[in-house]
Structures are given as structure tokens and as C-alpha cells.
């Protein structure tokens, strides 16, 4: 992985900023900018154009959730939430508004560095792939990788990067059961380690976008105890 990647850390705790910056430097990531408020954080993002953002949820002048929404309006860079909030609802909200990872405090600085590098590797890999038009079509769905765009019956459906990744796997394996482990390993590019909640949250978000009735899915169904399946009738 290239070491010229730029990291933005938005957190109002000086010790955390200093600690993460030190650990990242040891891992070969020298380009790190920090901010202690929501306003300064977004300004730094617009000025610095980082490759990844570490974002605290509770900031002196607002919530990291709002900063995440602002960033998502203009960029698809990985966003990793840092938070003392460890309730499931907080994590679900973080993923729902566009976060790619959620790390609870207190945390291991080395784990944070590992996750940063993992997300940067995946982003770099995706950018390095040949820029050719690749389409996956099944039933009413068509995914255009070059445009990072999904359509259903010709209508564009806005998806986040992880949702697009999941949809690609399902379209490539229509009518086949895909386990949570397989989905996580393929889309996140990391070992599963029991990340059930992460997969479930993203599946829920994907259903909200592709299903007419997300609570009663017609296409993306759960196969109890085994995983998920994209049902496409004979074409």
C-alpha cells in the first residue's frame, strides 16, 4: 500500500489525536491532519482532501453524524467512527448515514491503525482495477461497475460503496445462498471475526433501497441459519 495516503482525524481529545497520529506514523502513514471540532473538521476535509476520515461522534460544536452526512454529500472516502457510545442503535445509525466502520472507546491504537490500513488497501485496490465497463444484470437489476450505479427497471438507485459491493456479489450469485462470512470476506476484504451486526446493517440498508417493501423482501431474502439469497425468477 502506498504510504502517501492522507488521514484526517476529527476528535476533541488531544491524547487520542496524539496517540493515533503516533501509531499511524509507525505504520508508515505520515500525512495526518487533525481537528477538534465539527466545523474545523469539515473545513479540513474540504481543504486537505484526505483518503480516509476517523470521526468522533461527540464533538464540542455538534455531532460527528452531521459531519459524516456533509462528507457523504461530496465524497465516498472511507469514514471510521470513533465513539464512547457502544449501544447497537448508535452503531446502526453510524452505518446507516454512510459510515464504513465503527470503533468504540477505549480502543487499541494498533487495531485502529490496522483498520485504517485495511480500508485504505481496499480503496486503493478498487481504484487500481482496470477502468472498463463491467455490467451485471439479473431480473430487473443492472449494476454498472464503471459508473458505480445500480438500476432497477431502468431507474437509478443510489447506493453506498459497500451496498454496491454486496449487490455485485448477489447478482453474480443469483438464487444462491451466500453466508455472512462470505459477504464480509468479499466486500470488506477482511476476515469475518463474527461481524454479524455489520453485515446485517448493510443488508437492511440495501433492502431499503431495492425492495418495494423492505420488511417483506421480494428479492433479497434471509435463509435462516445460512445467510442471504437474491431471488430472481426465470428470465
PASEBA-1860 file (N, C-alpha, C; in nm, 3 decimals):
! residues 235
1> XXXXXXXX> 0.084/-0.120/0.000/0.000/0.000/0.000/0.087/0.125/0.000 ~ 0.050/0.221/-0.081/0.124/0.346/-0.087/0.120/0.417/0.048 ~ 0.234/0.476/0.088/0.240/0.545/0.218/0.212/0.695/0.205 ~ 0.171/0.739/0.087/0.142/0.882/0.071/-0.006/0.913/0.095 ~ -0.075/0.818/0.157/-0.217/0.838/0.187/-0.234/0.944/0.296 ~ -0.345/1.019/0.285/-0.372/1.127/0.380/-0.488/1.089/0.472 ~ -0.466/1.111/0.601/-0.565/1.076/0.703/-0.610/1.202/0.777 ~ -0.741/1.213/0.797/-0.797/1.322/0.877/-0.861/1.262/1.002
9> XXXXXXXX> -0.819/1.310/1.120/-0.877/1.264/1.246/-0.952/1.382/1.309 ~ -1.081/1.361/1.336/-1.163/1.466/1.398/-1.206/1.416/1.536 ~ -1.145/1.471/1.639/-1.172/1.429/1.777/-1.128/1.541/1.870 ~ -1.205/1.565/1.976/-1.171/1.676/2.065/-1.080/1.635/2.181 ~ -1.037/1.508/2.185/-0.947/1.462/2.291/-0.803/1.463/2.240 ~ -0.723/1.554/2.295/-0.585/1.571/2.250/-0.505/1.442/2.261 ~ -0.525/1.368/2.370/-0.449/1.244/2.390/-0.477/1.143/2.279 ~ -0.603/1.134/2.239/-0.641/1.040/2.133/-0.580/1.084/2.000
17> XXXXXXXX> -0.587/1.212/1.970/-0.529/1.263/1.847/-0.380/1.232/1.840 ~ -0.311/1.259/1.950/-0.167/1.238/1.953/-0.132/1.089/1.943 ~ -0.210/1.006/2.014/-0.182/0.862/2.016/-0.203/0.799/1.879 ~ -0.316/0.827/1.816/-0.344/0.769/1.685/-0.243/0.819/1.582 ~ -0.211/0.945/1.588/-0.115/1.003/1.494/0.021/0.934/1.507 ~ 0.062/0.907/1.631/0.190/0.840/1.656/0.190/0.698/1.602 ~ 0.081/0.625/1.628/0.073/0.486/1.582/0.068/0.478/1.430 ~ -0.006/0.568/1.367/-0.012/0.569/1.221/0.124/0.599/1.160
25> XXXXXXXX> 0.198/0.688/1.224/0.331/0.721/1.174/0.422/0.600/1.180 ~ 0.409/0.521/1.287/0.490/0.399/1.300/0.454/0.299/1.191 ~ 0.330/0.307/1.141/0.284/0.218/1.035/0.313/0.274/0.896 ~ 0.387/0.384/0.893/0.427/0.440/0.764/0.334/0.543/0.705 ~ 0.235/0.587/0.784/0.140/0.688/0.735/0.174/0.822/0.802 ~ 0.244/0.908/0.728/0.294/1.034/0.785/0.201/1.152/0.763 ~ 0.115/1.142/0.663/0.031/1.256/0.629/-0.099/1.252/0.709 ~ -0.095/1.309/0.827/-0.211/1.308/0.917/-0.245/1.450/0.960
33> XXXXXXXX> -0.370/1.488/0.942/-0.419/1.618/0.986/-0.527/1.595/1.090 ~ -0.534/1.683/1.191/-0.631/1.666/1.298/-0.719/1.789/1.312 ~ -0.837/1.768/1.371/-0.930/1.876/1.401/-1.004/1.839/1.529 ~ -1.044/1.941/1.606/-1.108/1.916/1.735/-1.255/1.954/1.739 ~ -1.306/2.009/1.628/-1.448/2.048/1.624/-1.509/2.001/1.492 ~ -1.640/1.997/1.490/-1.711/1.956/1.369/-1.685/2.055/1.255 ~ -1.695/2.183/1.286/-1.676/2.286/1.184/-1.536/2.281/1.125 ~ -1.436/2.276/1.212/-1.297/2.272/1.164/-1.271/2.141/1.089
41> XXXXXXXX> -1.331/2.033/1.138/-1.312/1.904/1.073/-1.359/1.905/0.928 ~ -1.478/1.959/0.903/-1.529/1.963/0.766/-1.448/2.060/0.680 ~ -1.405/2.171/0.740/-1.320/2.265/0.666/-1.189/2.198/0.626 ~ -1.131/2.120/0.719/-1.007/2.049/0.690/-1.029/1.947/0.579 ~ -1.146/1.883/0.581/-1.176/1.784/0.478/-1.177/1.851/0.340 ~ -1.243/1.965/0.331/-1.252/2.033/0.202/-1.117/2.086/0.154 ~ -1.031/2.123/0.249/-0.900/2.177/0.214/-0.798/2.067/0.185 ~ -0.802/1.963/0.267/-0.697/1.861/0.269/-0.726/1.744/0.176
49> XXXXXXXX> -0.853/1.717/0.146/-0.895/1.605/0.061/-0.831/1.473/0.106 ~ -0.861/1.428/0.229/-0.799/1.306/0.282/-0.850/1.181/0.211 ~ -0.773/1.073/0.227/-0.812/0.944/0.170/-0.899/0.864/0.266 ~ -0.901/0.905/0.393/-0.981/0.836/0.494/-1.003/0.932/0.611 ~ -1.116/0.914/0.680/-1.150/1.002/0.792/-1.181/0.919/0.916 ~ -1.120/0.956/1.030/-1.153/0.900/1.161/-1.235/1.007/1.231 ~ -1.358/0.973/1.269/-1.453/1.076/1.312/-1.518/1.042/1.446 ~ -1.495/1.129/1.546/-1.560/1.112/1.676/-1.706/1.155/1.662
57> XXXXXXXX> -1.794/1.092/1.739/-1.936/1.126/1.729/-1.971/1.247/1.815 ~ -1.916/1.253/1.935/-1.949/1.365/2.025/-1.840/1.472/2.016 ~ -1.875/1.583/1.952/-1.782/1.694/1.934/-1.838/1.818/2.003 ~ -1.752/1.913/2.037/-1.797/2.030/2.115/-1.906/2.112/2.048 ~ -1.905/2.119/1.915/-2.000/2.204/1.844/-2.101/2.127/1.760 ~ -2.113/1.998/1.786/-2.209/1.920/1.708/-2.179/1.772/1.714 ~ -2.243/1.696/1.628/-2.224/1.551/1.626/-2.150/1.509/1.500 ~ -2.067/1.405/1.516/-1.996/1.351/1.402/-2.089/1.299/1.295
65> XXXXXXXX> -2.209/1.256/1.337/-2.307/1.209/1.238/-2.333/1.317/1.132 ~ -2.344/1.442/1.178/-2.372/1.552/1.084/-2.253/1.577/0.991 ~ -2.132/1.564/1.046/-2.012/1.580/0.963/-2.008/1.469/0.858 ~ -2.042/1.348/0.899/-2.046/1.235/0.807/-2.141/1.263/0.691 ~ -2.259/1.315/0.721/-2.356/1.347/0.616/-2.300/1.451/0.520 ~ -2.231/1.552/0.575/-2.172/1.656/0.490/-2.068/1.596/0.396 ~ -1.985/1.509/0.451/-1.880/1.447/0.370/-1.941/1.357/0.263 ~ -2.043/1.280/0.302/-2.106/1.187/0.208/-2.174/1.260/0.092
73> XXXXXXXX> -2.208/1.386/0.110/-2.269/1.463/0.002/-2.170/1.493/-0.110 ~ -2.039/1.485/-0.077/-1.938/1.523/-0.177/-1.830/1.418/-0.197 ~ -1.829/1.312/-0.118/-1.719/1.216/-0.127/-1.760/1.077/-0.080 ~ -1.688/0.976/-0.133/-1.711/0.837/-0.093/-1.592/0.781/-0.015 ~ -1.504/0.867/0.038/-1.387/0.817/0.112/-1.434/0.737/0.234 ~ -1.355/0.639/0.277/-1.393/0.562/0.397/-1.402/0.653/0.520 ~ -1.507/0.631/0.600/-1.526/0.705/0.725/-1.535/0.605/0.839 ~ -1.445/0.617/0.938/-1.444/0.528/1.053/-1.485/0.608/1.176
81> XXXXXXXX> -1.597/0.571/1.237/-1.643/0.640/1.357/-1.562/0.595/1.479 ~ -1.528/0.692/1.564/-1.467/0.666/1.694/-1.567/0.716/1.798 ~ -1.606/0.629/1.892/-1.709/0.674/1.985/-1.708/0.598/2.116 ~ -1.746/0.668/2.222/-1.764/0.604/2.352/-1.902/0.540/2.360 ~ -1.987/0.571/2.262/-2.121/0.512/2.256/-2.111/0.371/2.199 ~ -2.153/0.272/2.277/-2.139/0.135/2.228/-2.273/0.062/2.217 ~ -2.383/0.138/2.220/-2.514/0.076/2.204/-2.535/0.039/2.057 ~ -2.610/-0.067/2.034/-2.633/-0.113/1.898/-2.697/-0.005/1.811
89> XXXXXXXX> -2.789/0.072/1.868/-2.858/0.175/1.792/-2.760/0.281/1.741 ~ -2.657/0.311/1.821/-2.557/0.410/1.779/-2.478/0.358/1.660 ~ -2.442/0.229/1.666/-2.366/0.169/1.556/-2.451/0.162/1.430 ~ -2.577/0.124/1.446/-2.666/0.114/1.331/-2.681/0.251/1.264 ~ -2.697/0.355/1.346/-2.711/0.490/1.291/-2.584/0.530/1.217 ~ -2.469/0.495/1.275/-2.341/0.528/1.212/-2.329/0.467/1.073 ~ -2.366/0.340/1.062/-2.361/0.273/0.932/-2.469/0.328/0.838 ~ -2.585/0.357/0.893/-2.699/0.400/0.811/-2.673/0.532/0.741
97> XXXXXXXX> -2.596/0.621/0.801/-2.573/0.751/0.739/-2.446/0.754/0.654 ~ -2.381/0.636/0.640/-2.269/0.631/0.547/-2.134/0.595/0.605 ~ -2.128/0.560/0.735/-2.002/0.518/0.793/-1.959/0.381/0.742 ~ -1.829/0.357/0.735/-1.777/0.229/0.687/-1.729/0.140/0.801 ~ -1.709/0.197/0.918/-1.662/0.119/1.033/-1.699/0.195/1.159 ~ -1.700/0.123/1.272/-1.739/0.184/1.400/-1.649/0.125/1.508 ~ -1.568/0.210/1.570/-1.472/0.166/1.670/-1.508/0.230/1.804 ~ -1.531/0.148/1.906/-1.572/0.201/2.036/-1.452/0.229/2.126
105> XXXXXXXX> -1.464/0.336/2.204/-1.363/0.372/2.304/-1.393/0.300/2.435 ~ -1.290/0.259/2.510/-1.147/0.267/2.475/-1.112/0.163/2.370 ~ -1.013/0.193/2.288/-0.975/0.102/2.181/-0.824/0.081/2.180 ~ -0.783/-0.020/2.109/-0.641/-0.047/2.089/-0.591/0.039/1.974 ~ -0.493/0.125/1.995/-0.440/0.208/1.886/-0.393/0.124/1.767 ~ -0.335/0.007/1.797/-0.288/-0.079/1.688/-0.405/-0.131/1.605 ~ -0.518/-0.159/1.673/-0.635/-0.206/1.600/-0.686/-0.095/1.508 ~ -0.686/0.028/1.558/-0.729/0.141/1.477/-0.639/0.152/1.353
113> XXXXXXXX> -0.508/0.142/1.375/-0.413/0.151/1.263/-0.439/0.039/1.163 ~ -0.468/-0.082/1.214/-0.495/-0.196/1.126/-0.619/-0.170/1.042 ~ -0.722/-0.118/1.105/-0.846/-0.093/1.031/-0.828/0.018/0.928 ~ -0.752/0.121/0.965/-0.723/0.229/0.870/-0.653/0.173/0.747 ~ -0.551/0.092/0.770/-0.474/0.036/0.659/-0.559/-0.059/0.575 ~ -0.646/-0.135/0.641/-0.733/-0.228/0.568/-0.827/-0.153/0.475 ~ -0.888/-0.044/0.525/-0.979/0.034/0.442/-0.904/0.105/0.329 ~ -0.783/0.153/0.358/-0.704/0.219/0.255/-0.662/0.120/0.146
121> XXXXXXXX> -0.626/-0.003/0.188/-0.588/-0.106/0.091/-0.704/-0.135/-0.003 ~ -0.822/-0.149/0.055/-0.938/-0.182/-0.027/-0.970/-0.068/-0.124 ~ -0.964/0.056/-0.075/-0.992/0.170/-0.161/-0.888/0.179/-0.274 ~ -0.763/0.153/-0.241/-0.656/0.156/-0.341/-0.674/0.046/-0.444 ~ -0.713/-0.071/-0.396/-0.736/-0.185/-0.486/-0.848/-0.154/-0.585 ~ -0.955/-0.095/-0.536/-1.069/-0.063/-0.621/-1.031/0.041/-0.726 ~ -0.947/0.137/-0.686/-0.904/0.241/-0.779/-0.809/0.186/-0.884 ~ -0.734/0.081/-0.846/-0.634/0.025/-0.937/-0.693/-0.072/-1.038
129> XXXXXXXX> -0.817/-0.113/-1.018/-0.879/-0.207/-1.111/-0.895/-0.141/-1.248 ~ -0.881/-0.217/-1.355/-0.896/-0.162/-1.490/-1.030/-0.090/-1.506 ~ -1.023/0.028/-1.562/-1.144/0.108/-1.577/-1.221/0.067/-1.703 ~ -1.275/-0.050/-1.700/-1.356/-0.097/-1.812/-1.500/-0.111/-1.765 ~ -1.591/-0.098/-1.859/-1.732/-0.106/-1.824/-1.770/-0.252/-1.799 ~ -1.807/-0.281/-1.677/-1.847/-0.416/-1.641/-1.988/-0.410/-1.587 ~ -2.075/-0.488/-1.647/-2.215/-0.487/-1.607/-2.259/-0.624/-1.558 ~ -2.343/-0.622/-1.458/-2.402/-0.744/-1.404/-2.553/-0.726/-1.407
137> XXXXXXXX> -2.622/-0.816/-1.473/-2.766/-0.799/-1.489/-2.839/-0.925/-1.446 ~ -2.947/-0.908/-1.374/-3.033/-1.020/-1.333/-3.170/-0.964/-1.299 ~ -3.273/-1.021/-1.360/-3.408/-0.972/-1.334/-3.420/-0.825/-1.366 ~ -3.477/-0.745/-1.276/-3.495/-0.602/-1.303/-3.370/-0.519/-1.274 ~ -3.264/-0.586/-1.221/-3.145/-0.513/-1.177/-3.032/-0.517/-1.279 ~ -2.960/-0.404/-1.287/-2.838/-0.398/-1.365/-2.738/-0.310/-1.291 ~ -2.619/-0.365/-1.268/-2.514/-0.291/-1.198/-2.403/-0.259/-1.296 ~ -2.371/-0.132/-1.308/-2.262/-0.084/-1.393/-2.146/-0.045/-1.302
145> XXXXXXXX> -2.041/-0.127/-1.301/-1.928/-0.101/-1.210/-1.855/0.027/-1.243 ~ -1.838/0.055/-1.371/-1.764/0.174/-1.410/-1.831/0.300/-1.357 ~ -1.962/0.301/-1.365/-2.038/0.418/-1.318/-2.074/0.407/-1.170 ~ -2.042/0.290/-1.108/-2.081/0.265/-0.969/-2.229/0.294/-0.951 ~ -2.308/0.231/-1.039/-2.451/0.264/-1.046/-2.536/0.138/-1.058 ~ -2.644/0.134/-0.982/-2.741/0.025/-0.991/-2.873/0.081/-1.043 ~ -2.936/0.006/-1.134/-3.068/0.044/-1.180/-3.165/-0.071/-1.157 ~ -3.290/-0.037/-1.134/-3.397/-0.136/-1.120/-3.506/-0.094/-1.217
153> XXXXXXXX> -3.533/-0.179/-1.316/-3.627/-0.147/-1.422/-3.593/-0.013/-1.488 ~ -3.462/0.011/-1.502/-3.415/0.131/-1.569/-3.405/0.254/-1.481 ~ -3.453/0.246/-1.356/-3.448/0.360/-1.263/-3.324/0.350/-1.175 ~ -3.249/0.459/-1.166/-3.125/0.460/-1.086/-3.156/0.452/-0.938 ~ -3.082/0.364/-0.869/-3.093/0.351/-0.723/-2.960/0.394/-0.663 ~ -2.963/0.493/-0.576/-2.840/0.543/-0.514/-2.793/0.446/-0.406 ~ -2.669/0.397/-0.420/-2.613/0.304/-0.322/-2.476/0.353/-0.275 ~ -2.445/0.322/-0.149/-2.312/0.348/-0.094/-2.217/0.238/-0.144
161> XXXXXXXX> -2.085/0.261/-0.135/-1.988/0.164/-0.187/-2.007/0.021/-0.136 ~ -2.030/0.003/-0.006/-2.046/-0.132/0.049/-2.175/-0.197/-0.003 ~ -2.279/-0.116/-0.021/-2.405/-0.169/-0.074/-2.387/-0.214/-0.219 ~ -2.309/-0.137/-0.296/-2.280/-0.177/-0.433/-2.202/-0.307/-0.435 ~ -2.105/-0.318/-0.342/-2.027/-0.441/-0.333/-2.112/-0.562/-0.303 ~ -2.206/-0.545/-0.209/-2.297/-0.654/-0.175/-2.384/-0.691/-0.294 ~ -2.436/-0.589/-0.363/-2.525/-0.616/-0.475/-2.450/-0.688/-0.586 ~ -2.325/-0.655/-0.607/-2.245/-0.723/-0.709/-2.233/-0.872/-0.677
169> XXXXXXXX> -2.206/-0.903/-0.550/-2.194/-1.044/-0.509/-2.325/-1.117/-0.533 ~ -2.435/-1.054/-0.496/-2.565/-1.120/-0.513/-2.600/-1.138/-0.661 ~ -2.570/-1.039/-0.744/-2.600/-1.050/-0.886/-2.515/-1.158/-0.953 ~ -2.392/-1.173/-0.904/-2.304/-1.277/-0.957/-2.346/-1.416/-0.911 ~ -2.425/-1.420/-0.804/-2.465/-1.549/-0.747/-2.616/-1.555/-0.725 ~ -2.690/-1.508/-0.824/-2.835/-1.504/-0.810/-2.891/-1.643/-0.779 ~ -2.991/-1.644/-0.691/-3.060/-1.768/-0.649/-2.969/-1.865/-0.573 ~ -2.854/-1.814/-0.525/-2.765/-1.896/-0.444/-2.755/-1.836/-0.304
177> XXXXXXXX> -2.745/-1.920/-0.203/-2.732/-1.872/-0.066/-2.586/-1.829/-0.043 ~ -2.570/-1.706/0.009/-2.438/-1.652/0.041/-2.432/-1.628/0.191 ~ -2.333/-1.684/0.257/-2.323/-1.669/0.403/-2.272/-1.530/0.440 ~ -2.295/-1.491/0.565/-2.244/-1.363/0.615/-2.093/-1.359/0.606 ~ -2.028/-1.473/0.635/-1.883/-1.480/0.630/-1.832/-1.452/0.489 ~ -1.897/-1.513/0.390/-1.857/-1.493/0.251/-1.876/-1.347/0.209 ~ -1.987/-1.288/0.251/-2.014/-1.149/0.217/-1.909/-1.056/0.277 ~ -1.877/-1.078/0.404/-1.782/-0.990/0.472/-1.643/-1.004/0.412
185> XXXXXXXX> -1.600/-1.129/0.389/-1.468/-1.153/0.333/-1.455/-1.090/0.194 ~ -1.562/-1.098/0.115/-1.557/-1.047/-0.023/-1.569/-0.896/-0.030 ~ -1.667/-0.840/0.040/-1.696/-0.697/0.027/-1.605/-0.610/0.113 ~ -1.576/-0.656/0.234/-1.490/-0.578/0.324/-1.342/-0.612/0.305 ~ -1.317/-0.730/0.249/-1.179/-0.771/0.226/-1.104/-0.804/0.352 ~ -1.177/-0.846/0.457/-1.115/-0.880/0.584/-1.175/-1.011/0.635 ~ -1.107/-1.070/0.734/-1.162/-1.190/0.797/-1.288/-1.152/0.873 ~ -1.381/-1.244/0.881/-1.514/-1.217/0.937/-1.511/-1.182/1.085
193> XXXXXXXX> -1.449/-1.266/1.167/-1.438/-1.244/1.312/-1.573/-1.210/1.375 ~ -1.679/-1.275/1.326/-1.811/-1.258/1.389/-1.875/-1.122/1.370 ~ -1.849/-1.056/1.257/-1.904/-0.922/1.234/-2.048/-0.929/1.184 ~ -2.133/-1.005/1.255/-2.272/-1.025/1.215/-2.345/-0.893/1.200 ~ -2.329/-0.806/1.299/-2.407/-0.683/1.301/-2.375/-0.594/1.181 ~ -2.246/-0.587/1.145/-2.206/-0.505/1.031/-2.276/-0.551/0.904 ~ -2.274/-0.682/0.880/-2.338/-0.736/0.760/-2.488/-0.712/0.764 ~ -2.551/-0.738/0.879/-2.696/-0.723/0.893/-2.740/-0.579/0.866
201> XXXXXXXX> -2.664/-0.483/0.919/-2.698/-0.341/0.899/-2.694/-0.305/0.751 ~ -2.591/-0.350/0.682/-2.578/-0.317/0.540/-2.683/-0.389/0.455 ~ -2.719/-0.510/0.494/-2.826/-0.581/0.423/-2.957/-0.504/0.441 ~ -2.981/-0.457/0.561/-3.102/-0.380/0.589/-3.107/-0.254/0.503 ~ -2.995/-0.185/0.494/-2.988/-0.064/0.413/-3.009/-0.095/0.265 ~ -2.951/-0.207/0.220/-2.967/-0.245/0.080/-3.114/-0.277/0.048 ~ -3.180/-0.346/0.139/-3.322/-0.377/0.119/-3.406/-0.250/0.111 ~ -3.371/-0.151/0.193/-3.447/-0.026/0.192/-3.440/0.043/0.056
209> XXXXXXXX> -3.336/0.012/-0.020/-3.317/0.078/-0.148/-3.370/-0.003/-0.266 ~ -3.367/-0.136/-0.256/-3.406/-0.216/-0.374/-3.544/-0.279/-0.362 ~ -3.598/-0.286/-0.240/-3.727/-0.352/-0.221/-3.842/-0.251/-0.215 ~ -3.959/-0.289/-0.265/-4.078/-0.205/-0.251/-4.128/-0.207/-0.107 ~ -4.113/-0.324/-0.042/-4.149/-0.339/0.099/-4.030/-0.404/0.172 ~ -3.939/-0.323/0.224/-3.817/-0.375/0.286/-3.842/-0.477/0.398 ~ -3.952/-0.461/0.472/-3.980/-0.553/0.582/-4.036/-0.686/0.531 ~ -4.076/-0.688/0.404/-4.124/-0.812/0.340/-4.055/-0.824/0.205
217> XXXXXXXX> -3.924/-0.854/0.208/-3.846/-0.852/0.084/-3.892/-0.953/-0.020 ~ -3.894/-0.907/-0.143/-3.930/-0.992/-0.257/-3.806/-1.054/-0.321 ~ -3.695/-0.976/-0.318/-3.574/-1.020/-0.386/-3.465/-1.070/-0.289 ~ -3.425/-0.984/-0.197/-3.314/-1.017/-0.107/-3.369/-1.079/0.021 ~ -3.370/-1.210/0.027/-3.434/-1.280/0.138/-3.330/-1.342/0.232 ~ -3.371/-1.362/0.356/-3.288/-1.428/0.455/-3.315/-1.578/0.452 ~ -3.210/-1.656/0.449/-3.221/-1.801/0.459/-3.173/-1.837/0.600 ~ -3.266/-1.861/0.689/-3.237/-1.874/0.831/-3.123/-1.973/0.858
225> XXXXXXXX> -3.026/-1.925/0.933/-2.913/-2.008/0.973/-2.807/-2.026/0.867 ~ -2.832/-1.975/0.746/-2.736/-1.995/0.636/-2.683/-1.865/0.576 ~ -2.770/-1.764/0.562/-2.724/-1.640/0.503/-2.833/-1.569/0.426 ~ -2.801/-1.522/0.305/-2.895/-1.444/0.225/-2.894/-1.493/0.079 ~ -3.003/-1.464/0.008/-3.014/-1.505/-0.130/-3.091/-1.401/-0.210 ~ -3.039/-1.371/-0.329/-3.110/-1.281/-0.421/-3.195/-1.367/-0.513 ~ -3.326/-1.358/-0.496/-3.418/-1.442/-0.575/-3.453/-1.370/-0.705 ~ -3.421/-1.435/-0.815/-3.454/-1.383/-0.947/-3.530/-1.493/-1.021
233> XXX> -3.653/-1.461/-1.059/-3.734/-1.559/-1.131/-3.672/-1.587/-1.267 ~ -3.708/-1.700/-1.328/-3.655/-1.737/-1.460/-3.674/-1.623/-1.558 ~ -3.563/-1.589/-1.626/-3.567/-1.475/-1.718/-3.592/-1.524/-1.860
END
